[in-house]
């Protein structure tokens, strides 16, 4: 499996995949040439599109080892064009309702409640919770420990910071940014940055 990125989040993704698929070969794409010693010592790192295409000829699965919505979308689009297939990660310790739907990543100890719809390529980070009847857009980043309470609607490419709380029935517009630790008690328009308690 090819993991996009070679930074800290990519290593967290690797830890979870190795629990689920202990016999899988994992390879990293490092477009920025970070050359992380831990990755280079234990796993192959590739650096360009030609190598990606060759890799997909023998194994077409990929995982998104980056957090930023725009970067996740960049890798998703590029890998699909080169013949890859997105394999969503649901960590062993994540709790995902049988009635939740979507192709998203759920990190360790995350929770996704019933009748929740989560968009393509979204990241539900460590210990983040999304409660019942919520609708989350594509390529959203939900930070560690964030809480999205019931019947919330979140647009595409939104960033929700670590520990933020979104109260029930709130609507957050496309490309909005919610600061870490914020409490959102009213709707947030598209493209707006809010932070604080209450978030403004």
C-alpha positions as CSV (number, residue, x, y, z in Angstrom):
1,X,0.0,0.0,0.0
2,X,1.2,3.5,-0.8
3,X,0.9,6.1,1.9
4,X,0.8,9.7,0.8
5,X,3.2,11.9,2.8
6,X,6.2,11.1,5.0
7,X,5.6,13.3,8.1
8,X,4.1,12.7,11.5
9,X,0.6,11.9,10.4
10,X,1.9,9.4,7.8
11,X,3.6,7.5,10.6
12,X,0.4,7.5,12.7
13,X,-1.4,6.0,9.7
14,X,1.3,3.4,9.3
15,X,1.0,2.3,12.9
16,X,-2.7,1.7,12.5
17,X,-2.4,-0.1,9.1
18,X,0.3,-2.4,10.4
19,X,-2.1,-3.6,13.1
20,X,-4.8,-4.3,10.5
21,X,-2.6,-5.6,7.7
22,X,0.5,-7.0,9.3
23,X,1.8,-8.7,6.1
24,X,1.3,-5.7,3.8
25,X,4.2,-3.9,2.1
26,X,3.9,-0.1,2.9
27,X,5.7,2.5,0.8
28,X,5.7,6.2,1.3
29,X,5.5,9.0,-1.2
30,X,7.6,12.0,-0.1
31,X,7.2,14.8,-2.6
32,X,8.9,17.2,-0.3
33,X,11.9,15.0,0.4
34,X,11.6,15.1,4.2
35,X,13.9,12.0,4.4
36,X,12.6,11.0,7.8
37,X,15.2,8.6,9.2
38,X,12.6,6.3,10.8
39,X,10.7,5.9,7.5
40,X,13.9,5.5,5.4
41,X,15.3,2.8,7.8
42,X,12.2,0.7,7.8
43,X,10.2,1.4,4.6
44,X,10.8,2.3,1.0
45,X,10.2,5.9,0.1
46,X,9.4,7.1,-3.5
47,X,9.6,10.6,-4.7
48,X,8.0,11.1,-8.1
49,X,4.9,10.2,-10.3
50,X,6.7,7.7,-12.4
51,X,7.5,5.6,-9.3
52,X,3.9,5.9,-8.1
53,X,2.6,4.6,-11.4
54,X,5.0,1.7,-11.3
55,X,4.0,0.9,-7.7
56,X,0.3,0.9,-8.7
57,X,1.0,-1.7,-11.4
58,X,1.5,-4.3,-8.7
59,X,-0.5,-2.9,-5.8
60,X,-3.2,-0.3,-6.4
61,X,-4.3,0.6,-2.8
62,X,-3.4,4.0,-1.3
63,X,-3.9,5.7,2.1
64,X,-3.8,9.5,2.9
65,X,-1.0,10.1,5.4
66,X,-1.6,13.9,5.5
67,X,-4.1,16.0,7.4
68,X,-4.7,19.2,5.5
69,X,-7.9,19.0,3.4
70,X,-6.3,20.6,0.3
71,X,-3.3,18.2,0.5
72,X,-5.5,15.2,1.0
73,X,-7.5,16.2,-2.1
74,X,-4.3,16.8,-4.1
75,X,-2.9,13.3,-3.3
76,X,-6.3,11.6,-3.8
77,X,-6.8,13.2,-7.2
78,X,-3.2,12.5,-8.3
79,X,-3.3,8.8,-7.2
80,X,-6.6,8.1,-8.8
81,X,-5.4,9.5,-12.1
82,X,-2.3,7.2,-11.8
83,X,-4.5,4.1,-11.3
84,X,-4.7,4.0,-7.5
85,X,-7.7,3.0,-5.3
86,X,-8.4,4.8,-2.0
87,X,-8.6,2.4,1.0
88,X,-10.2,4.2,4.0
89,X,-8.6,3.4,7.4
90,X,-10.8,2.5,10.3
91,X,-8.5,2.0,13.2
92,X,-9.0,-1.1,15.4
93,X,-10.0,1.1,18.4
94,X,-12.4,3.3,16.4
95,X,-16.1,2.9,17.0
96,X,-18.2,3.4,13.9
97,X,-22.0,2.8,13.9
98,X,-23.3,0.2,11.5
99,X,-25.6,2.9,10.1
100,X,-22.8,5.4,9.4
101,X,-21.8,5.7,5.8
102,X,-18.8,7.1,3.8
103,X,-15.3,6.5,2.6
104,X,-13.3,8.3,5.4
105,X,-10.4,7.7,7.7
106,X,-11.1,7.1,11.4
107,X,-8.1,7.2,13.7
108,X,-7.6,5.6,17.1
109,X,-10.4,5.9,19.6
110,X,-12.5,8.0,17.3
111,X,-16.3,7.7,17.4
112,X,-18.9,8.0,14.5
113,X,-22.5,7.8,15.6
114,X,-25.6,6.4,13.9
115,X,-27.1,7.7,10.7
116,X,-24.1,9.9,10.1
117,X,-22.9,10.5,6.6
118,X,-19.2,11.4,6.1
119,X,-17.8,12.6,2.8
120,X,-15.0,11.1,0.7
121,X,-11.4,11.5,2.0
122,X,-12.4,13.1,5.3
123,X,-10.1,12.6,8.3
124,X,-11.7,11.8,11.7
125,X,-8.6,12.2,13.9
126,X,-7.7,10.5,17.2
127,X,-10.4,10.7,19.9
128,X,-12.6,12.9,17.7
129,X,-16.4,12.2,18.0
130,X,-19.2,12.8,15.5
131,X,-22.6,12.2,16.9
132,X,-25.9,11.0,15.4
133,X,-27.5,12.3,12.2
134,X,-24.6,14.6,11.2
135,X,-23.5,15.2,7.6
136,X,-19.8,15.9,7.0
137,X,-18.6,17.0,3.6
138,X,-15.6,15.8,1.5
139,X,-12.0,16.2,2.5
140,X,-12.8,17.6,6.0
141,X,-10.1,17.6,8.7
142,X,-11.5,16.9,12.2
143,X,-8.8,17.5,14.7
144,X,-7.9,15.2,17.6
145,X,-10.4,15.3,20.4
146,X,-12.9,17.5,18.5
147,X,-16.6,16.9,19.3
148,X,-19.4,17.3,16.7
149,X,-22.7,16.9,18.5
150,X,-25.9,15.7,16.9
151,X,-27.4,16.9,13.6
152,X,-24.5,19.0,12.6
153,X,-23.8,19.8,8.9
154,X,-20.2,20.5,7.8
155,X,-19.3,21.6,4.3
156,X,-16.4,20.3,2.1
157,X,-12.8,21.2,2.9
158,X,-13.5,22.5,6.4
159,X,-10.8,22.3,9.1
160,X,-11.9,21.7,12.7
161,X,-9.1,22.2,15.2
162,X,-8.2,19.9,18.1
163,X,-10.6,19.9,21.0
164,X,-13.2,22.1,19.3
165,X,-16.9,21.5,20.1
166,X,-19.7,22.0,17.6
167,X,-23.0,22.2,19.3
168,X,-26.1,20.4,17.9
169,X,-27.9,21.6,14.8
170,X,-25.1,23.9,13.6
171,X,-24.2,24.4,9.9
172,X,-20.6,25.1,9.0
173,X,-20.0,26.3,5.4
174,X,-17.5,25.0,2.9
175,X,-13.8,25.9,3.6
176,X,-14.5,27.4,7.0
177,X,-11.9,27.0,9.7
178,X,-12.7,26.3,13.4
179,X,-9.9,27.1,15.8
180,X,-8.6,24.6,18.3
181,X,-10.6,24.5,21.6
182,X,-13.4,26.6,20.2
183,X,-17.1,26.1,21.1
184,X,-19.3,26.8,18.0
185,X,-22.8,27.8,19.1
186,X,-24.1,29.4,15.9
187,X,-23.8,28.7,12.1
188,X,-20.5,29.5,10.4
189,X,-20.6,30.9,6.8
190,X,-18.4,29.4,4.1
191,X,-14.7,30.4,4.1
192,X,-14.9,32.1,7.5
193,X,-12.3,31.5,10.3
194,X,-13.8,31.4,13.9
195,X,-12.1,30.8,17.2
196,X,-12.8,31.2,20.9
197,X,-15.5,30.4,23.5
198,X,-18.0,31.1,22.1
199,X,-16.5,31.0,18.6
200,X,-16.5,34.3,16.7
